[in-house]
């Protein structure tokens, strides 16, 4: 098992190779949620994620013969970059097997650290199987992303830093994939501050630990924006550590993760990937549980594809009612479009997009369909603009 001594030794081993990231109080997020939120900015690591801690510790412990052989890892991105970077710093050959669905930004960055990237399989499990085959065939050392005591000890160093910087912490809320991160932090936090609550966070489609801890069969799968914690086969060593330290794992919906990404960007001025925003998603999903409590939330990764980030922000604007899309049936005569634009403009709205269908959408040649997307200050403002349109036209909000 992993002990506090292992984690403290790891902290000394990785010092200088891994950034000691800041823990900052997020005033805007605290006011919005009613909790006292402090963000541990692991997105500032050189590879954009906390995974450097475990990878650096594991690689530092390789024997001379293992260094000559080289290392191999399987990962959807952040562990891949971490292993690639620290292998490069140590002058060790690295091969990374990634699932075919891995975001392009993570593949590109992993290659930029000098690793050979192999894209194989549709899932992490398929990528892992291929990585083990390559390891056996080529004599490479397999660096597991979470089911490895040395990796777990490295990840636990984050909790040492958090407790040093915020000794009166109430709860540490940690995104949970394979379990290496939360189990290492649980060991450290329980030893140093037994009263601190340790909570894991999983997304609904990949709630493996929540199911396992409840004694249920693990059934996971599907698309999620939190691909960094979308793990089918949870770690058995982490599971044992979570049971030993009585860690609870919360489950959050996909929409809460998207909302958290947008909230971090808008209010916190922080870019987080889906997994990196999962801790805040838990606060948004269970507000009463966290109200008034002092929380540390690791922003454990910031490697989000720019297109995904843009789409997430737009989807959140539509959920909040700050972007509104309506379908209108209008008479097909001169001046109607100008009137609609004037009604929206008079109310202070900003037109983003207009689609005018005359030929095929309307049941009569005397009418047309008009789709209008406009920007509002908030949901109430959006409703007032819609009501101004409804005063003259048939309007359906999309």
C-alpha positions as CSV (number, residue, x, y, z in Angstrom):
1,X,0.0,0.0,0.0
2,X,1.0,3.7,-0.2
3,X,2.0,5.6,2.9
4,X,2.5,9.2,3.9
5,X,6.3,8.5,3.9
6,X,6.1,7.4,0.3
7,X,4.3,10.6,-0.7
8,X,6.8,12.8,1.2
9,X,9.7,11.0,-0.4
10,X,8.0,11.5,-3.8
11,X,7.7,15.2,-3.1
12,X,11.5,15.5,-2.5
13,X,12.2,13.4,-5.6
14,X,10.1,15.5,-8.0
15,X,11.0,18.9,-6.6
16,X,12.4,21.1,-9.4
17,X,11.0,18.8,-12.1
18,X,7.4,19.5,-11.4
19,X,5.9,22.9,-10.7
20,X,4.6,23.7,-7.2
21,X,1.3,25.2,-8.4
22,X,-0.4,28.1,-6.7
23,X,-3.6,27.7,-4.6
24,X,-5.7,30.7,-5.2
25,X,-9.1,31.8,-3.7
26,X,-11.7,32.2,-6.4
27,X,-13.8,35.1,-5.2
28,X,-16.3,35.2,-8.1
29,X,-16.9,31.4,-7.9
30,X,-17.2,31.6,-4.1
31,X,-19.9,34.3,-4.3
32,X,-21.7,32.4,-7.1
33,X,-21.8,29.1,-5.2
34,X,-21.9,30.0,-1.5
35,X,-18.8,28.0,-0.8
36,X,-15.3,29.3,0.0
37,X,-13.5,28.0,-3.1
38,X,-9.8,27.7,-3.5
39,X,-8.4,26.5,-6.9
40,X,-5.2,24.4,-7.1
41,X,-4.0,25.4,-10.6
42,X,-2.5,22.1,-11.9
43,X,-3.4,23.4,-15.4
44,X,-0.2,25.5,-15.1
45,X,2.0,22.5,-15.1
46,X,4.3,22.3,-18.2
47,X,2.0,19.7,-19.8
48,X,-1.1,21.3,-18.5
49,X,-2.1,18.7,-16.0
50,X,-1.4,17.1,-12.6
51,X,-0.2,13.8,-14.2
52,X,3.4,15.1,-14.2
53,X,3.6,14.3,-10.4
54,X,3.1,10.6,-10.8
55,X,5.0,10.2,-14.0
56,X,8.0,12.1,-12.6
57,X,8.1,10.0,-9.5
58,X,7.8,6.7,-11.4
59,X,10.5,7.6,-13.9
60,X,12.8,8.8,-11.2
61,X,12.6,5.3,-9.6
62,X,13.6,3.4,-12.8
63,X,16.7,1.2,-12.6
64,X,19.6,1.8,-15.0
65,X,18.5,-1.3,-17.0
66,X,14.9,0.0,-17.2
67,X,16.1,3.4,-18.4
68,X,18.1,1.7,-21.2
69,X,15.0,-0.3,-22.2
70,X,12.6,2.7,-22.4
71,X,9.1,3.2,-21.2
72,X,5.6,2.8,-22.6
73,X,2.2,4.1,-21.4
74,X,-1.4,4.2,-22.5
75,X,-3.4,7.4,-22.0
76,X,-6.1,9.6,-23.5
77,X,-3.7,12.5,-23.2
78,X,-2.5,14.0,-19.9
79,X,-0.6,10.9,-18.6
80,X,0.8,10.6,-22.1
81,X,2.3,14.0,-22.1
82,X,3.6,13.6,-18.6
83,X,5.4,10.4,-19.3
84,X,6.7,11.8,-22.6
85,X,8.1,15.0,-20.9
86,X,9.8,13.3,-18.0
87,X,11.2,10.5,-20.2
88,X,12.6,13.2,-22.5
89,X,14.1,15.1,-19.4
90,X,15.7,11.8,-18.3
91,X,16.9,10.9,-21.8
92,X,14.7,7.8,-22.0
93,X,12.9,6.5,-25.1
94,X,9.1,6.8,-24.7
95,X,6.2,5.1,-26.6
96,X,2.7,6.3,-25.9
97,X,-0.4,4.3,-27.0
98,X,-3.5,6.5,-27.3
99,X,-7.1,5.7,-28.3
100,X,-8.1,6.9,-31.7
101,X,-10.7,9.3,-30.2
102,X,-8.0,11.3,-28.3
103,X,-8.4,15.1,-28.9
104,X,-5.9,16.3,-31.5
105,X,-4.4,18.8,-29.2
106,X,-3.3,16.1,-26.8
107,X,-1.8,13.9,-29.6
108,X,0.1,16.9,-31.0
109,X,1.5,17.9,-27.6
110,X,2.5,14.4,-26.7
111,X,4.5,14.1,-29.9
112,X,6.1,17.5,-29.2
113,X,7.7,16.0,-26.1
114,X,9.6,13.6,-28.3
115,X,7.5,10.4,-27.7
116,X,6.5,8.0,-30.4
117,X,2.7,8.1,-30.5
118,X,0.7,5.0,-31.5
119,X,-3.1,5.5,-32.1
120,X,-4.9,2.2,-31.4
121,X,-8.4,1.2,-30.3
122,X,-11.6,3.0,-29.6
123,X,-11.3,2.8,-25.8
124,X,-8.7,3.2,-23.1
125,X,-9.0,-0.6,-22.5
126,X,-8.1,-1.4,-26.1
127,X,-5.2,1.0,-26.0
128,X,-4.0,-0.5,-22.8
129,X,-4.1,-4.0,-24.2
130,X,-2.0,-2.9,-27.2
131,X,0.4,-1.1,-24.9
132,X,1.0,-4.3,-22.9
133,X,1.6,-6.2,-26.1
134,X,4.2,-3.7,-27.2
135,X,5.8,-3.7,-23.8
136,X,6.2,-7.5,-23.8
137,X,7.4,-7.6,-27.4
138,X,9.9,-4.8,-27.2
139,X,11.0,-5.1,-23.5
140,X,9.6,-1.7,-22.5
141,X,8.7,-0.7,-18.9
142,X,4.9,-0.1,-18.6
143,X,4.1,3.1,-16.7
144,X,0.5,2.7,-15.6
145,X,-1.5,5.9,-15.3
146,X,-3.1,5.1,-12.0
147,X,-2.8,1.5,-10.8
148,X,0.8,1.9,-9.6
149,X,2.0,2.7,-6.1
150,X,4.8,5.0,-7.3
151,X,2.5,6.9,-9.5
152,X,-0.1,7.2,-6.7
153,X,2.6,8.5,-4.3
154,X,3.5,11.1,-6.9
155,X,-0.1,12.3,-7.3
156,X,-0.5,12.5,-3.6
157,X,2.1,15.3,-3.4
158,X,-0.7,17.7,-4.4
159,X,-2.5,17.1,-1.1
160,X,0.8,17.9,0.8
161,X,0.9,21.3,-0.9
162,X,-2.8,22.1,-0.4
163,X,-2.7,21.3,3.3
164,X,0.5,23.3,3.7
165,X,-1.1,26.3,2.0
166,X,-4.6,25.9,3.5
167,X,-4.4,24.1,6.8
168,X,-8.0,25.0,7.9
169,X,-9.4,23.2,4.8
170,X,-12.8,21.6,5.2
171,X,-12.9,19.4,2.1
172,X,-10.7,18.4,-0.8
173,X,-12.9,17.6,-3.9
174,X,-11.0,15.6,-6.6
175,X,-11.9,14.6,-10.1
176,X,-11.7,10.8,-10.3
177,X,-10.9,8.6,-13.3
178,X,-8.7,5.6,-12.6
179,X,-8.2,6.6,-9.0
180,X,-4.5,7.3,-8.7
181,X,-5.0,11.0,-8.0
182,X,-7.7,10.7,-5.4
183,X,-6.2,7.7,-3.6
184,X,-2.8,9.4,-3.3
185,X,-4.4,12.6,-2.0
186,X,-6.6,10.6,0.4
187,X,-3.5,8.9,2.0
188,X,-1.7,12.2,2.5
189,X,-4.7,14.2,3.7
190,X,-5.9,11.6,6.1
191,X,-2.5,11.3,7.7
192,X,-2.0,15.1,8.0
193,X,-5.6,16.3,8.6
194,X,-7.9,13.5,9.5
195,X,-10.9,15.8,9.8
196,X,-10.7,17.0,6.2
197,X,-13.3,15.4,4.0
198,X,-12.0,13.8,0.8
199,X,-14.5,13.5,-2.0
200,X,-14.1,12.1,-5.5
201,X,-16.1,13.2,-8.5
202,X,-17.2,11.1,-11.5
203,X,-19.4,11.9,-14.4
204,X,-22.6,10.0,-14.8
205,X,-21.5,7.9,-17.8
206,X,-18.3,6.8,-16.1
207,X,-19.2,6.3,-12.4
208,X,-17.0,3.2,-11.9
209,X,-15.8,4.0,-8.4
210,X,-19.3,5.1,-7.1
211,X,-20.7,1.8,-8.4
212,X,-17.8,-0.3,-7.0
213,X,-17.9,1.4,-3.6
214,X,-21.7,0.8,-3.4
215,X,-21.1,-2.9,-4.2
216,X,-22.6,-2.6,-7.7
217,X,-21.4,-4.1,-10.9
218,X,-19.4,-1.5,-12.8
219,X,-21.1,-0.4,-16.0
220,X,-19.7,2.6,-17.8
221,X,-19.6,3.9,-21.4
222,X,-20.6,6.7,-23.7
223,X,-19.5,10.1,-24.9
224,X,-18.4,12.7,-22.3
225,X,-16.6,16.0,-22.4
226,X,-14.7,14.8,-19.3
227,X,-12.7,12.3,-21.3
228,X,-9.8,12.6,-18.9
229,X,-11.8,10.7,-16.3
230,X,-13.7,8.4,-18.7
231,X,-12.2,5.2,-17.4
232,X,-13.7,1.8,-17.9
233,X,-11.3,-0.3,-15.7
234,X,-10.8,1.5,-12.4
235,X,-7.6,0.9,-10.5
236,X,-7.7,-1.9,-7.9
237,X,-5.0,-0.4,-5.7
238,X,-6.8,2.9,-5.7
239,X,-10.1,1.2,-4.9
240,X,-8.5,-0.5,-1.9
241,X,-7.1,2.8,-0.7
242,X,-10.5,4.6,-1.1
243,X,-12.2,1.9,0.9
244,X,-9.5,2.0,3.6
245,X,-9.8,5.8,4.0
246,X,-13.6,5.8,3.6
247,X,-13.7,8.2,0.6
248,X,-17.0,9.0,-0.9
249,X,-17.4,9.6,-4.7
250,X,-20.0,11.9,-6.0
251,X,-21.6,11.6,-9.5
252,X,-22.4,14.7,-11.6
253,X,-24.3,15.1,-14.8
254,X,-22.7,16.0,-18.1
255,X,-24.4,19.4,-18.2
256,X,-22.9,20.4,-14.9
257,X,-19.4,19.7,-16.3
258,X,-20.1,21.9,-19.2
259,X,-21.5,24.6,-16.9
260,X,-18.3,24.4,-14.8
261,X,-16.0,24.8,-17.8
262,X,-17.9,27.9,-18.8
263,X,-18.0,29.3,-15.3
264,X,-14.3,28.8,-14.8
265,X,-13.6,30.6,-18.1
266,X,-16.0,33.5,-17.5
267,X,-15.8,34.0,-13.8
268,X,-12.5,32.5,-12.8
269,X,-10.6,33.4,-16.0
270,X,-9.3,29.8,-16.1
271,X,-9.2,27.4,-19.0
272,X,-10.1,23.8,-17.8
273,X,-10.8,20.6,-19.7
274,X,-13.8,18.6,-18.7
275,X,-12.0,16.5,-16.2
276,X,-10.4,19.6,-14.8
277,X,-13.7,21.2,-14.2
278,X,-15.4,18.2,-12.5
279,X,-14.7,19.3,-9.0
280,X,-16.5,22.6,-9.5
281,X,-19.3,20.6,-11.3
282,X,-19.8,18.7,-8.0
283,X,-20.2,22.0,-6.1
284,X,-22.8,23.2,-8.7
285,X,-24.6,19.9,-8.4
286,X,-24.7,19.6,-4.6
287,X,-24.8,23.3,-3.5
288,X,-26.3,22.6,0.0
289,X,-23.6,20.1,0.8
290,X,-20.8,22.6,0.2
291,X,-22.4,25.9,1.3
292,X,-20.2,27.8,3.7
293,X,-17.4,25.3,3.6
294,X,-13.8,25.9,2.7
295,X,-12.9,23.8,-0.3
296,X,-9.9,23.0,-2.4
297,X,-10.6,22.1,-6.0
298,X,-7.8,20.9,-8.2
299,X,-8.1,22.3,-11.8
300,X,-6.4,19.0,-12.7
301,X,-6.1,19.7,-16.4
302,X,-6.4,22.5,-18.9
303,X,-5.9,20.6,-22.2
304,X,-9.2,21.2,-23.8
305,X,-9.6,21.4,-27.6
306,X,-10.3,25.0,-28.7
307,X,-13.3,23.9,-30.8
308,X,-14.8,22.0,-27.9
309,X,-14.2,25.0,-25.6
310,X,-15.9,27.3,-28.0
311,X,-18.9,25.0,-28.4
312,X,-19.2,24.5,-24.7
313,X,-19.2,28.3,-24.0
314,X,-21.9,28.8,-26.7
315,X,-24.0,26.0,-25.3
316,X,-23.8,27.5,-21.9
317,X,-24.9,30.9,-23.2
318,X,-28.0,29.3,-24.7
319,X,-28.7,27.4,-21.4
320,X,-28.4,30.7,-19.5
321,X,-30.7,32.5,-21.9
322,X,-28.0,34.9,-23.1
323,X,-28.3,33.5,-26.6
324,X,-31.8,32.9,-27.8
325,X,-32.9,31.3,-31.0
326,X,-36.5,31.7,-32.3
327,X,-38.5,30.4,-35.2
328,X,-41.0,32.9,-36.6
329,X,-43.7,32.6,-39.3
330,X,-43.8,36.0,-41.1
331,X,-45.8,37.5,-44.0
332,X,-43.6,37.5,-47.2
333,X,-43.7,41.2,-47.9
334,X,-41.3,44.2,-47.9
335,X,-40.3,45.7,-44.6
336,X,-40.9,42.7,-42.4
337,X,-37.3,41.9,-41.8
338,X,-36.5,45.5,-41.1
339,X,-39.4,45.6,-38.5
340,X,-38.1,42.4,-36.8
341,X,-34.5,43.8,-36.6
342,X,-35.9,47.1,-35.2
343,X,-37.9,45.3,-32.5
344,X,-34.8,43.3,-31.4
345,X,-32.6,46.4,-31.6
346,X,-35.1,48.6,-29.7
347,X,-35.0,46.1,-26.8
348,X,-31.2,46.2,-26.7
349,X,-30.7,42.8,-28.3
350,X,-27.9,41.9,-30.8
351,X,-28.7,39.8,-33.8
352,X,-26.1,37.0,-34.4
353,X,-27.6,35.0,-37.2
354,X,-30.7,35.1,-39.5
355,X,-32.0,32.2,-41.7
356,X,-34.8,33.3,-44.1
357,X,-36.7,30.4,-45.8
358,X,-39.2,31.5,-48.5
359,X,-39.5,28.5,-50.9
360,X,-40.0,25.3,-48.9
361,X,-40.5,25.9,-45.2
362,X,-43.9,27.7,-45.1
363,X,-47.3,26.0,-46.0
364,X,-48.3,29.0,-48.1
365,X,-46.5,31.1,-50.7
366,X,-47.7,34.3,-48.9
367,X,-45.6,33.5,-45.8
368,X,-42.0,32.6,-44.9
369,X,-40.1,31.1,-42.0
370,X,-37.4,33.1,-40.2
371,X,-34.9,31.7,-37.7
372,X,-33.3,34.4,-35.7
373,X,-30.5,34.0,-33.1
374,X,-29.8,37.0,-30.9
375,X,-27.8,37.9,-27.9
376,X,-29.3,39.1,-24.6
377,X,-27.9,40.3,-21.3
378,X,-29.6,37.6,-19.3
379,X,-32.6,35.3,-19.4
380,X,-35.0,38.0,-18.4
381,X,-33.8,40.3,-21.1
382,X,-34.1,37.5,-23.6
383,X,-37.7,36.9,-22.6
384,X,-38.5,40.6,-23.0
385,X,-37.1,40.6,-26.5
386,X,-39.1,37.5,-27.4
387,X,-42.3,39.1,-26.0
388,X,-41.7,42.2,-28.3
389,X,-41.6,39.9,-31.3
390,X,-44.6,37.9,-30.1
391,X,-46.6,41.2,-30.1
392,X,-46.6,41.1,-33.9
393,X,-45.6,37.6,-35.1
394,X,-46.0,33.9,-34.3
395,X,-42.9,33.0,-32.4
396,X,-41.5,29.6,-31.3
397,X,-38.4,29.5,-29.1
398,X,-36.0,26.8,-30.2
